[in-house]
Amino acid sequence: MINIRLDKVTFSYPSQPIFQEASCEIQAGCYGVIGPNGSGKTTLLKLILGELKPDAGFMVRDRRLKIAYMAQEVTLPPDNSAFTTVRQGASQILAIEEALGTLEKHFSDPAYYDNEKRLARLIDQQENLTSIYNELGGPGLEGQIKTLLSSIGFDAHEMDLPVRHLSGGQKKLLGLAQIIIGRPDVLLLDEPDNHLDLDGKALLQNLIDTFSGSVVIVSHDRYFLDMVVDEILEVENGRVTQFKGNYSEYMFDKQIKLQRQAARFQAQQKEIHRLEQAAKRLLMWGKVYDNPKFSNRGMNIMKRLDRMERVEKPLLERDQIDISLAGWRGSEKVLEISNLAKAFPSGPGNQIDQVLRDINLLLRYSDRVGLIGPNGAGKSLLVRMILGEVEADSGSIYLGPSIKPGYYAQEFETLDPKLSLLDLICKAGNFPENRGVAFLKKYLFTYDQRDTRVGDLSGGERARLQIALITLSGANFLLLDEPTNHLDIPSCEVLEDALMEFNGTILTISHDRYFLDRIADRIIDLRDGATREYLGNYSDYEKQRRLKINTPG
């Protein structure tokens, strides 16, 4: 039985406290870990793993549990094949195979086969190792690996591909398969859905659903958390709060809990105020009238207040980014793409990779369009062509005469890494220094960060900075390439609220299904160089796509 427990754990890094009396319990099932960036989600996984030790409190777990951890960035030997990479994860089976091979050599050694006792011991060792080997599934390892690779989207011919030829998403799934083949009891996964397209996320979900042990996942993907987790571990303000259910159930329960806590806090504060006033009056009367009875009663009330277990003030709101995307109407026809095509040279000789072929798209004022498709389908390329950064081979792109695009780049290439935060913002907004500092504060940058080079910022910080620059751009047509990738969940929700209020048009590339459900009123699926259009949000797209798949003919 799996049972892992943190009991009032305190942990700090040299310059930063992380947990203060944090407690949670992990048993069978799937747990989602959420919280703001920097709150300690990865630290929680490393405490469970045993890589970090608590400063105080207790970390309780069965020593016999086999726990496997996958970091955010997966590093695999680039020259190994996909098959070999997964096989290396079956370390226990491989070790037994090696030991059995050594025993086989001993059987041909006269020092063993001429010695009855040593030979008997050798036979016993072989039988014992063979029994364990069979129990672990050693004889069927090759078949298990092929089945596992197939389940994460590898065709038979791709299983021998070197790792260096795989996409980031394939490497992520391969890293997880390598861990799973080792048969751990508990999986600790730190943002396993990063770099995955929608198809990859579906494969990841299936992998987790079919895993027999417990899973603890750090993720910012709310749709994914809704689909796979049984409980939520919220990491915030040095505590871990545990909620039953998936992300949507957690959000409902949290709001109810906060409302109840707010009511209890207000009631207790009212009672504290009443008692404090009564104590002050009694102490004053005791002093004025020189009456010990009044003084004693006043002191007793003060002692009662000291012993009172205080209801913690609920954090109904934490510091959040303040996004204001005003926009403006502009032309009724925002974008029209007609018969667009783009190809690139590919491989030896004169081979051509036709990335886009005969693309047609029309966007009008106030449209909210989600652009989806597999990694490498040409989504970012299409956006760069709309911006005029890449020339089309054929076809046309028309932007309305009063349309001003604002671009959020997935890899932050619009940001000058050499400039300081303050210089970049003051330049973009034509601000004096004091106004630039105040503006940066709205996006959760501190005064001390003002001189930090943009190139030294974290992914989440650069994401917030890029959003800040879009708000200063005065754009009325937003072209967003994976805008939620580096944001924590609260920041995603603020961005969604701002986009829903935006007076303009939006074309967004995203693998964030929750985001697309809130923002999009149309989905464009780009794959194999062509587009298909679906009315509604992502969930509507899924229903229409499944209906089409399941409809005969």
C-alpha positions in Angstrom: 0.0 0.0 0.0 1.4 3.4 -1.0 1.4 5.9 1.8 3.7 9.0 1.7 3.1 11.8 4.3 4.6 15.2 5.0 3.9 16.2 8.6 4.5 19.8 9.5 7.5 20.1 7.2 9.6 23.2 7.2 12.2 23.8 4.4 14.3 26.7 3.3 16.9 27.4 0.7 19.8 29.6 2.0 18.1 32.8 0.8 14.5 31.8 0.6 12.0 30.1 2.9 9.7 27.6 1.0 7.6 25.6 3.4 6.4 26.4 7.0 4.7 23.4 8.7 3.4 22.0 5.4 1.5 18.8 5.5 -0.1 16.5 2.9 -0.7 12.8 2.3 -0.3 10.7 -0.9 -1.9 7.3 -1.3 -3.1 5.5 -4.4 -4.3 7.7 -7.2 -3.2 10.7 -9.2 -2.4 14.0 -7.6 -2.0 17.4 -9.3 0.4 19.9 -7.8 -0.5 23.6 -8.5 0.6 27.0 -7.3 2.3 30.2 -8.4 5.7 30.2 -10.0 8.4 30.0 -7.3 6.0 28.7 -4.6 7.8 25.3 -4.1 6.1 22.8 -6.4 9.4 21.3 -7.6 10.7 21.4 -4.1 7.7 19.3 -2.9 8.5 16.6 -5.5 12.2 16.5 -4.4 11.2 16.2 -0.7 9.0 13.3 -1.6 11.8 11.8 -3.7 14.2 12.1 -0.7 16.6 14.3 -2.7 15.9 17.1 -0.2 15.6 16.8 3.6 13.2 18.8 5.8 14.7 21.4 8.1 12.0 20.4 10.6 8.9 18.1 10.7 8.7 14.6 9.3 8.8 13.0 5.9 7.2 9.5 6.2 7.3 6.9 3.4 7.9 3.2 3.1 11.5 2.6 2.2 10.5 -0.3 -0.1 8.6 2.1 -2.4 10.3 2.6 -5.8 9.9 6.3 -6.7 10.8 7.7 -10.1 11.2 11.4 -10.9 11.1 13.1 -14.3 12.4 16.7 -14.3 11.0 19.5 -16.5 13.8 19.2 -19.0 14.5 15.6 -20.2 18.1 14.8 -21.2 18.6 11.6 -23.2 21.7 10.2 -25.0 21.3 11.8 -28.5 22.8 8.8 -30.4 20.7 6.1 -28.7 17.7 4.8 -30.6 14.2 5.3 -29.1 14.1 1.5 -28.4 17.5 1.4 -26.6 16.6 4.5 -24.6 13.5 2.9 -23.2 15.3 -0.4 -22.6 17.9 1.3 -20.5 15.1 2.2 -18.0 14.6 -1.5 -17.2 17.7 -1.3 -15.1 16.8 -4.1 -12.7 16.1 -6.6 -15.6 19.3 -5.6 -17.3 21.3 -6.1 -14.1 19.8 -9.6 -13.7 20.6 -10.4 -17.4 24.2 -9.4 -16.8 24.4 -11.5 -13.6 22.9 -14.5 -15.4 25.5 -14.0 -18.2 28.3 -14.1 -15.6 26.8 -17.3 -14.0 26.7 -18.9 -17.5 30.4 -18.4 -17.8 31.0 -20.0 -14.4 29.3 -23.2 -15.5 32.0 -23.7 -18.1 34.7 -23.1 -15.5 36.3 -26.3 -14.0 36.6 -24.5 -10.7 32.8 -24.7 -10.5 31.7 -27.8 -12.4 34.3 -30.0 -10.7 33.2 -28.8 -7.2 29.9 -30.2 -6.2 29.1 -27.7 -3.5 30.1 -24.7 -5.6 28.1 -26.0 -8.5 25.0 -26.5 -6.3 25.3 -22.9 -5.0 25.7 -21.7 -8.6 22.5 -23.6 -9.6 20.6 -22.1 -6.7 21.8 -18.6 -7.6 20.7 -19.1 -11.2 17.3 -20.4 -10.2 16.8 -17.5 -7.8 17.8 -14.9 -10.4 15.7 -16.6 -13.1 12.7 -16.5 -10.8 13.1 -12.8 -10.2 13.8 -12.2 -13.9 10.6 -13.9 -14.8 8.6 -12.1 -12.1 9.8 -8.7 -13.5 8.8 -9.7 -17.0 12.3 -10.1 -18.4 11.4 -12.6 -21.1 8.8 -10.3 -22.5 10.8 -7.0 -22.2 11.2 -6.5 -25.9 7.5 -6.8 -26.5 6.7 -4.5 -23.6 9.0 -1.8 -25.0 7.5 -2.0 -28.4 4.0 -1.8 -26.9 4.9 1.1 -24.8 6.6 3.0 -27.7 3.5 2.3 -29.8 1.3 3.7 -27.0 3.2 7.0 -27.2 2.9 7.4 -30.9 6.0 5.7 -32.3 5.4 3.7 -35.5 7.5 0.5 -36.0 10.0 2.3 -38.3 10.5 5.1 -35.8 11.6 2.9 -32.9 15.1 2.8 -34.3 15.4 6.6 -34.8 18.2 8.3 -32.9 17.0 10.6 -30.1 18.6 13.6 -31.8 16.1 13.3 -34.6 13.1 13.4 -32.3 11.0 16.5 -31.5 10.9 18.0 -28.0 7.5 16.4 -27.3 8.7 13.0 -28.5 11.7 13.2 -26.2 9.4 14.1 -23.3 7.2 11.1 -23.8 10.2 8.9 -24.4 11.7 10.0 -21.1 8.5 9.0 -19.4 8.4 5.6 -21.1 11.9 5.0 -20.0 10.9 5.6 -16.4 7.7 3.5 -16.6 9.4 0.4 -18.1 11.3 0.3 -14.7 8.0 -0.4 -12.9 8.1 2.3 -10.2 5.4 2.4 -7.5 5.2 6.2 -7.6 5.8 8.6 -10.5 6.8 12.2 -9.8 6.4 14.3 -12.9 7.4 18.0 -13.2 5.4 19.6 -16.0 5.4 16.5 -18.2 3.0 18.2 -20.7 5.5 21.0 -21.6 6.5 20.9 -25.3 3.6 18.6 -26.1 1.0 19.3 -28.8 -2.6 18.3 -28.3 -2.0 14.8 -29.7 1.0 14.4 -27.4 -1.1 15.5 -24.4 -3.7 12.8 -25.3 -0.9 10.2 -25.4 0.4 11.4 -22.1 -3.0 11.2 -20.5 -3.4 7.6 -21.7 0.0 6.7 -20.3 -1.0 8.1 -16.9 -4.4 6.6 -17.0 -3.0 3.1 -17.6 -0.2 3.4 -15.0 -0.9 1.1 -12.0 0.9 3.1 -9.3 0.5 6.5 -7.8 1.3 9.7 -9.8 2.1 13.2 -8.6 2.1 15.8 -11.4 3.1 19.4 -11.4 1.2 21.1 -14.2 -0.3 24.4 -15.3 -2.6 22.8 -17.8 -6.1 23.0 -16.2 -7.8 20.9 -18.8 -5.2 18.1 -18.3 -5.6 18.3 -14.5 -9.4 18.0 -15.0 -8.9 14.8 -17.1 -6.3 12.9 -15.0 -6.1 13.9 -11.3 -8.1 12.6 -8.3 -6.8 15.2 -5.8 -5.2 18.6 -5.9 -2.2 19.7 -3.8 -2.1 23.5 -3.7 1.3 24.9 -2.8 1.1 28.6 -1.7 2.4 30.8 1.1 4.6 28.0 2.6 1.7 25.6 3.0 0.3 22.6 1.1 -3.5 22.4 1.0 -5.2 19.2 -0.1 -8.4 19.1 -2.1 -10.4 16.1 -3.3 -11.3 16.0 -6.9 -9.9 17.5 -10.2 -9.1 21.1 -10.9 -12.6 22.3 -11.5 -13.8 20.7 -8.3 -10.8 22.2 -6.5 -11.8 25.7 -7.7 -15.3 25.3 -6.5 -14.3 23.8 -3.1 -11.6 26.5 -2.6 -14.1 29.3 -3.2 -16.5 27.8 -0.7 -13.7 27.3 1.8 -12.5 30.9 1.4 -16.0 32.2 1.9 -16.5 30.2 5.0 -13.1 31.2 6.4 -13.9 34.8 5.6 -17.2 34.6 7.6 -15.4 32.9 10.5 -12.6 35.4 10.4 -15.0 38.4 10.5 -17.1 36.9 13.3 -14.0 36.2 15.4 -12.5 39.7 14.7 -15.8 41.2 15.9 -15.7 39.1 19.1 -12.0 40.0 19.6 -12.8 43.7 19.3 -15.8 43.4 21.7 -13.6 41.5 24.3 -10.7 44.0 23.9 -13.0 46.9 24.5 -14.5 45.2 27.6 -11.0 44.5 28.9 -9.9 48.1 28.4 -12.9 49.4 30.3 -12.4 47.0 33.2 -8.7 47.8 33.5 -9.5 51.5 33.3 -12.2 51.2 36.0 -9.9 49.2 38.2 -7.3 52.0 37.9 -9.7 54.9 38.3 -11.6 53.4 41.2 -8.7 51.4 42.7 -10.8 48.3 42.5 -8.8 45.0 42.1 -11.9 43.2 41.1 -12.3 45.1 37.9 -8.5 44.8 37.2 -8.6 41.1 37.7 -11.6 40.6 35.4 -9.9 42.8 32.7 -6.7 40.7 33.0 -8.6 37.5 32.8 -10.2 38.6 29.5 -6.8 39.6 28.1 -5.5 36.1 29.0 -8.5 34.5 27.3 -7.7 36.5 24.2 -4.0 35.3 24.3 -5.2 31.7 24.5 -7.7 32.0 21.7 -7.0 30.0 18.6 -7.1 32.6 15.8 -8.8 32.1 12.5 -6.3 32.8 9.8 -7.2 35.7 7.5 -8.2 34.3 4.1 -6.1 35.2 1.2 -9.0 36.1 -1.1 -6.6 37.8 -3.5 -2.8 37.4 -3.9 -0.6 39.7 -6.0 -1.6 39.3 -9.6 -0.6 40.8 -12.9 -2.7 43.8 -13.9 -3.4 43.4 -17.6 -5.3 46.1 -19.5 -5.8 45.4 -23.2 -7.9 48.2 -24.5 -7.8 47.7 -28.2 -10.0 49.5 -30.7 -12.4 48.6 -33.5 -10.5 49.3 -36.8 -11.4 47.7 -40.1 -14.4 45.3 -40.3 -12.3 42.9 -42.4 -9.2 42.3 -40.3 -7.4 39.5 -42.2 -7.9 37.7 -45.5 -5.6 34.9 -46.6 -6.2 33.5 -50.1 -4.5 30.4 -51.6 -1.4 30.7 -49.5 1.5 28.3 -50.0 4.9 27.9 -48.6 7.6 25.2 -49.1 11.2 24.7 -48.0 14.1 22.6 -49.3 14.3 19.4 -47.4 17.0 16.7 -47.3 19.4 15.8 -50.1 18.9 16.7 -53.7 15.9 18.8 -54.7 13.4 17.5 -52.2 10.8 20.0 -51.1 8.8 20.1 -47.9 5.4 21.7 -48.6 4.5 23.1 -45.2 1.5 25.1 -46.2 -0.7 24.5 -49.3 -3.7 26.5 -50.4 -4.5 28.1 -47.1 -7.6 30.3 -46.9 -8.7 32.2 -43.8 -11.0 35.2 -43.2 -11.1 37.1 -39.8 -13.5 39.9 -39.1 -13.6 42.4 -36.2 -14.1 40.7 -32.8 -13.3 37.2 -34.0 -11.5 35.0 -31.5 -9.8 32.2 -33.4 -7.8 29.4 -31.9 -5.1 27.9 -34.3 -4.2 24.3 -33.3 -2.4 21.4 -34.9 0.6 19.1 -34.4 4.1 20.5 -33.6 5.8 21.4 -36.9 2.6 21.8 -38.8 3.4 25.4 -39.7 1.3 27.4 -37.2 4.1 29.8 -36.1 5.2 30.1 -39.7 1.7 31.2 -40.7 1.7 33.9 -38.1 5.1 35.1 -39.2 3.9 35.3 -42.7 0.9 37.4 -41.6 3.4 39.8 -39.9 5.4 40.0 -43.1 8.5 38.3 -41.7 8.4 35.4 -44.1 7.4 35.7 -47.8 4.8 33.4 -49.4 5.6 31.3 -52.4 2.1 32.0 -53.8 -1.2 33.4 -52.6 -2.0 36.6 -50.8 -2.3 38.0 -47.3 -4.5 41.1 -46.8 -4.6 43.2 -43.5 -7.3 45.8 -43.1 -6.0 49.4 -43.5 -6.6 50.4 -39.9 -5.3 47.2 -38.3 -2.4 47.3 -36.0 -1.0 43.8 -35.1 0.4 43.0 -31.6 2.6 39.9 -31.5 3.4 37.5 -28.6 6.3 35.3 -29.7 6.5 31.8 -28.2 10.4 32.0 -28.0 10.4 35.7 -26.9 12.4 36.7 -29.9 10.6 40.1 -29.9 12.5 41.0 -26.6 15.9 42.5 -26.7 17.9 40.4 -24.3 20.6 43.1 -23.8 18.3 45.8 -22.5 17.3 46.2 -18.9 13.7 45.7 -17.9 13.3 49.5 -17.2 15.0 50.6 -20.4 12.8 48.3 -22.5 9.6 49.4 -20.8 10.5 53.1 -20.8 11.4 52.9 -24.5 8.2 51.1 -25.4 5.9 53.3 -23.4 7.9 56.6 -23.8 7.9 56.7 -20.0 10.0 58.6 -17.5 11.9 56.3 -15.1 9.4 56.6 -12.1 6.4 55.8 -14.4 8.3 52.8 -15.9 9.0 51.4 -12.4 5.3 51.8 -11.5 4.2 50.1 -14.7 6.6 47.2 -14.1 5.1 46.7 -10.6 1.7 46.0 -12.3 3.4 43.0 -13.9 4.9 41.7 -10.6 8.4 43.1 -11.2 10.0 44.5 -8.1 12.0 47.8 -7.8 15.2 45.8 -7.4 14.6 44.0 -10.7 14.5 47.3 -12.8 18.1 47.0 -14.0 18.0 43.2 -14.6 18.9 42.3 -18.2 15.9 40.8 -20.2 18.1 37.9 -21.1 18.6 37.0 -17.4 14.8 36.7 -16.7 13.0 33.4 -16.2 10.5 32.1 -18.8 7.6 33.3 -16.6 9.1 36.7 -16.2 9.7 37.1 -19.9 6.1 36.0 -20.6 4.8 38.7 -18.3 7.1 41.3 -19.9 6.0 40.4 -23.4 2.3 40.8 -22.3 3.2 44.2 -20.8 4.7 45.3 -24.1 1.6 44.2 -26.0 -0.5 46.4 -23.7 1.7 49.3 -24.6 1.6 48.6 -28.4 -2.0 49.9 -28.9 -2.7 46.9 -31.1 -6.2 46.0 -32.2 -5.3 42.6 -33.7 -3.5 40.2 -31.4 -1.4 37.4 -32.8 -0.5 35.2 -29.8 1.9 32.2 -30.1 1.4 29.9 -27.0 0.8 32.9 -24.6 0.1 30.6 -21.5 3.2 28.4 -21.9 5.2 30.0 -19.1 2.5 31.5 -16.9 1.2 30.1 -13.7 -2.5 29.3 -13.4 -3.6 32.6 -11.7 -1.7 34.6 -14.4 -3.4 32.6 -17.1 -6.8 33.4 -15.7 -6.0 37.1 -15.5 -4.8 37.0 -19.1 -8.0 35.2 -20.2 -10.2 37.8 -18.4 -8.3 40.6 -20.2 -8.6 38.9 -23.6 -12.3 38.4 -23.1 -12.7 42.2 -22.5 -10.3 43.1 -25.4 -11.9 45.4 -28.1 -10.4 43.8 -31.1 -9.6 40.6 -32.9 -7.5 37.6 -31.7 -5.7 34.8 -33.5 -4.0 32.6 -31.0 -1.9 29.5 -31.4 -2.3 27.3 -28.3 -2.1 23.8 -26.9 -3.9 25.0 -23.7 -7.3 23.5 -24.1 -8.8 25.3 -21.0 -7.6 28.6 -22.5 -9.1 27.8 -25.8 -12.4 26.9 -24.2 -12.6 30.3 -22.5 -11.2 32.4 -25.4 -12.0 30.9 -28.8 -15.3 31.1 -30.8 -13.7 29.3 -33.8 -11.0 26.7 -34.1 -8.7 26.3 -37.1 -7.0 22.9 -37.2 -3.8 23.1 -39.3 -2.3 19.7 -40.3 -0.7 18.2 -43.4 -0.4 21.7 -44.9 -4.2 22.3 -44.9 -6.8 23.8 -42.6 -10.2 22.7 -41.3 -12.5 25.1 -39.6 -14.8 24.4 -36.6 -17.3 26.8 -35.0 -17.1 27.1 -31.2 -14.4 26.5 -28.6 -12.0 23.6 -28.1 -14.7 21.3 -26.5 -17.0 22.0 -29.4 -14.2 21.1 -31.8 -13.6 17.8 -29.9 -17.3 16.9 -30.2 -17.5 17.7 -33.9 -14.2 15.9 -34.6 -15.3 12.7 -32.7 -18.7 12.8 -34.4 -16.9 12.9 -37.8 -14.6 10.0 -36.8 -17.5 7.9 -35.5 -19.8 8.6 -38.4 -19.7 5.8 -41.0 -18.8 6.8 -44.6 
